[in-house]
Amino acid sequence: MFAVMAQGSSSCELCQIIEKFSFDSHPLRMEIAASELSPGFEGSLARLTEVMPHFGKTPDVVKSALMNHLDFEERAIPGVLQELSSRRLASFPLIT
């Protein structure tokens, strides 16, 4: 979805924001979707998907939904990174 939005117009500020976040953070998004934050993540994406048909008519509504979603992702990052670090450390054998 983010890639389609970014392809819509490479000159608008909103599209540049989308492009930056969609390609650089896909693995992190997948971790958020698989975490305990999944219901909130899916709800936020649903709201964003709901307003996308209004992209040309009411760009402020779309921009607001996108920024709210990106804020959700930003707040989720510390917990997801901590969980990834814990899993990575747990996968290393203890040397005794």
C-alpha positions as CSV (number, residue, x, y, z in Angstrom):
1,M,0.0,0.0,0.0
2,F,2.8,2.4,0.9
3,A,4.6,1.8,-2.4
4,V,1.4,2.5,-4.4
5,M,1.0,5.8,-2.5
6,A,4.5,6.8,-3.1
7,Q,4.3,6.1,-6.8
8,G,1.3,8.4,-7.1
9,S,3.4,11.5,-7.1
10,S,7.1,11.8,-6.4
11,S,7.0,15.6,-6.1
12,C,4.6,16.0,-3.1
13,E,5.9,16.2,0.5
14,L,3.5,13.5,1.7
15,C,4.7,11.1,-1.0
16,Q,8.3,11.7,-0.1
17,I,7.5,10.9,3.5
18,I,5.8,7.7,2.5
19,E,8.6,6.6,0.2
20,K,11.2,7.2,3.0
21,F,9.3,5.1,5.5
22,S,7.9,2.4,3.3
23,F,11.2,1.0,1.9
24,D,13.5,1.6,4.8
25,S,11.5,0.0,7.5
26,H,9.6,-2.9,6.0
27,P,11.3,-5.5,8.3
28,L,10.5,-3.4,11.4
29,R,6.9,-3.1,10.3
30,M,6.6,-6.9,10.0
31,E,7.9,-7.2,13.5
32,I,5.3,-4.7,14.8
33,A,2.6,-6.7,12.9
34,A,3.8,-9.9,14.6
35,S,4.0,-8.4,18.1
36,E,1.4,-7.7,20.8
37,L,0.9,-4.4,19.1
38,S,-0.7,-6.1,16.1
39,P,-4.3,-5.1,16.8
40,G,-3.4,-1.4,17.1
41,F,-1.2,-1.6,14.0
42,E,-3.9,-3.3,12.0
43,G,-6.5,-0.7,13.1
44,S,-4.2,2.2,12.2
45,L,-3.6,0.7,8.7
46,A,-7.3,0.1,8.3
47,R,-8.0,3.8,9.0
48,L,-5.3,4.8,6.6
49,T,-6.6,2.4,3.9
50,E,-10.1,3.8,4.5
51,V,-9.1,7.4,3.7
52,M,-6.8,6.6,0.8
53,P,-9.6,7.0,-1.8
54,H,-9.9,10.6,-0.7
55,F,-6.2,11.3,-1.5
56,G,-7.0,13.8,-4.3
57,K,-10.1,15.3,-2.7
58,T,-9.1,15.8,0.9
59,P,-5.3,15.4,1.2
60,D,-5.3,16.8,4.8
61,V,-7.4,13.9,6.0
62,V,-5.0,11.4,4.3
63,K,-2.0,13.3,5.6
64,S,-3.4,13.2,9.1
65,A,-4.1,9.4,8.9
66,L,-0.6,8.8,7.6
67,M,1.1,10.9,10.3
68,N,-1.0,9.2,13.0
69,H,0.1,5.8,11.6
70,L,3.7,6.8,11.4
71,D,3.5,8.1,15.0
72,F,2.1,4.7,16.1
73,E,5.0,3.0,14.4
74,E,7.5,5.4,16.0
75,R,6.1,4.7,19.5
76,A,6.3,1.0,18.8
77,I,9.9,0.9,17.7
78,P,11.6,0.8,21.2
79,G,9.6,-2.2,22.4
80,V,10.0,-4.1,19.1
81,L,13.7,-3.5,19.1
82,Q,14.0,-4.6,22.7
83,E,12.1,-7.8,21.9
84,L,14.4,-8.4,18.9
85,S,17.5,-7.9,21.0
86,S,16.1,-10.3,23.7
87,R,15.4,-13.0,21.1
88,R,18.9,-12.5,19.5
89,L,20.6,-12.8,22.9
90,A,18.6,-15.9,23.8
91,S,19.7,-17.6,20.6
92,F,23.4,-17.4,21.5
93,P,24.6,-20.5,23.4
94,L,26.1,-19.8,26.9
95,I,29.8,-20.4,27.2
96,T,30.7,-22.1,30.4
